Amino acid sequence: MTAHDTRLARALADSSTEARPTPVDVFRMARRRWLKGQRLNLAELAKEAGIGRATLFRWVGSKDLLMQEILWSLYEPIFREAVEAAGGSGPAHVVEVHRRVIRNVLLAEPMQRFINQDPDYALRILTSSSTVLHERTVAIAREHLEQCVEKGEIRLPIPAHRFAEIITRINKSLMYGDQADDYAQAIDEAGTLMEILLSGGARVQEHA
């Protein structure tokens, strides 16, 4: 082995490595297809990746689980960007974060297309409370609430995980409910309900 004979160099020189996609490669293929407006089809995805369907299922678990990973890859950066962009502090900041999240998720072209193309499937994935996507959505909301509590900006009347669960369910019911085509109404209603919840127990800490 010479100084230039690195593992990367050998891998690049071995053309057979091109036929060995990883689970992450498959995820990226699926996400790219979805963002372009294509329906998630595991048979087509396996063919594109050059792997068997059995291998694909071992890697992704199921179509639903793969879809949730794709949706989470959209939701998480939207949430974190909202936290950074929202001004203010305390309850007003929390409300603004969730207003931004709802608006940006609902107005995202891939999300609108997903709901319009296959509404029954989309709403089942988006509204279920027993999915990995739901668990992660609650977890990131809880993380944000706990950060606000640690800063002394709010006090919560119930544990942060329960508060996060409640506001997540409220947001989802308004975002994907019967009035889902009225985005402005969904955003306003979610913000109003959150303000009521926060005014009832999550308030700015008084500093000595």
N, C-alpha and C positions, 0 to 999 in steps of 0.2 A: 504493500500500500504506500503510495507516494503522498506528499503533502497536499497534492491537488485531488487525490482520490477520496473525496468525501462521500458520505452516505447520500447526500443530495445529488452529487454528480453521478453516482452509480444509479440512483433511482431515475434520474432524467434520461440516462443513457439506455435504461431498460424499458423498451416500449411496452412490455407486457404490463407494467404498472398502470398504464392508462386504462386498462380493463378492470381495475380493482377499485371501484368507488367505495367510499366510506358512508356510514349512516348520515354524517353531516353533509356529504355531497348530495345524497338523495334528498335530504331536507331542503337544501338550496335549490335543487331542481324543482321540487314540488312548490316551493315558495315562489320561484320565478314564474312557473306556469300559472299559479293562482293570481299573482299580481298582474299578469297579462290578460286575465279574464277567462282562463281556461278552467273547466271543472276539474276537481281532483279525481283522477282515475288511476287507481293503483296498478292496473294491468299495463296501461300506457307508461306509467312512471317506471315500472320494472323493466319494460322494454327499452326505454330511453337510457336507463342506468346500466343495462346489460347484465342484469341479475335475474334470478328466478323469483317468482311471486312468493315462494316460501321464505326465501332469504329476506325479501322486502318486509314481509309481515313480522319476521323475527326482529328486524331492526326498528320498525315503526309501531308495532303493536296492532294497530288497526287504522282504518281511514279516519275515524273520529279522533283518535289520539294525535295523528299527524296533523289534522286540520286544527286542532287546538294549539299545537306548537306553532303553526303558522300564524294563527290569530294572536297568540301571545307575543310573537315577534313584532306584531304591529302595535299591540296595546302597551307593552312595557315602555318603549321609548316615548310614546305619546304621554304617558303618565309622568315619567321622569322629566320630560321637557316642560310639562305643565307646572310641576313643582318649582322648577328653576325660573319659569317665566312669570308666575303669579306674584303679584305684589302684595303688600300689606303683611299682616301677621295675625296670629290668633284665629278665631272663627272665620273672619273675613277672608283670610288666606286659604283656609281649608275649603270654603265654599267656592272660591275662585279657581282653585286647582281642579275641583270636580266639574265645574262649569266648562273649563277648557278641555278636560278629558272627554266629556260627553260630546261637545261640539266637534272636536277633532276626530273622534272615532266615527261619529255619525256621518260626517262630511267626507271622510276618506273614500275616494272613488272605489277602491277594491272592496270596502265594506258594503257600500251601496249596491255594487254589482253582485256581491255574494248573496245579499238578502233578496234582491230582485230575481236572480236566476233560479234560486231554489229556496224559496221562503220557508217551507216546512223544515227542511234539513237545517238551514241556517239558524232559524229560531230555536230549534231543539238544542243545537250546540251552544248558542249564545245565552239562552235563558236557563239552562239546567243548573241546579245548585249542587250537583253531584259529579262534577267534572274537575279535571286538573286545572282547566282554564279558570273556573270559578274560584278554586282554592288559591291560585296565584293572584287573581284579581283582589281577593280579600286580603291576602298577605301583604301586597304592596300598599294597599290603603291603610292597613294596620301599621306598617312600617312608618308611613308618613305621619299618622296620628301620634304615634309614640315619640317621634322626633319633636313634634310640636309640644307634647307634654314635657319632654326632657328639657326643652328650652324655657319652660315656664310660661308658655303662651296660652295654653288652654288647660282646663280640667275636664275630665270625662265623667259622666254620671254612672257609667258602666264600664267594664273592662274594654280595652282598646279593640280586642279581637271581636267582641260582640258588636261594638259600635261600627267597626269596619264591615262586618257581615250585614248589618242593617242598611247602611248607606249603599252598599253594593247591590243589594236586592232592590232597593228603591230605584237606584239609577237604571238597573237593567229592565225593571218593569216599565219605566217611562221611555227608555231608549228603544225598546223592542216591542212595546205594547201596540194596542189598536191604532194609536195616533202616531206610530213610528214615522209616518211620512211628513209629519209636522215637526220638523227639527227644532224650530224656535220654541214651540210650546213645550217640548220635552225638556229642553235646557232650562227654561224658566221654571217649570214645575219642580224639577229636580233641585234647582237652586233654592227655591222657596221652602221646600220640605226640609232640606238640609239646614237652612237658617233656623227653622223652627226647632229642629232637634238640638242644634248647637246652643240656641238661646235658652233652652231648658236645662242645660247642665254643663256644656262645654263653654267656659267663659274665660276671659283674659285673667291671668293670675294677678293678684295685687302684690306688688313688690314693697317690701318694708322700706 
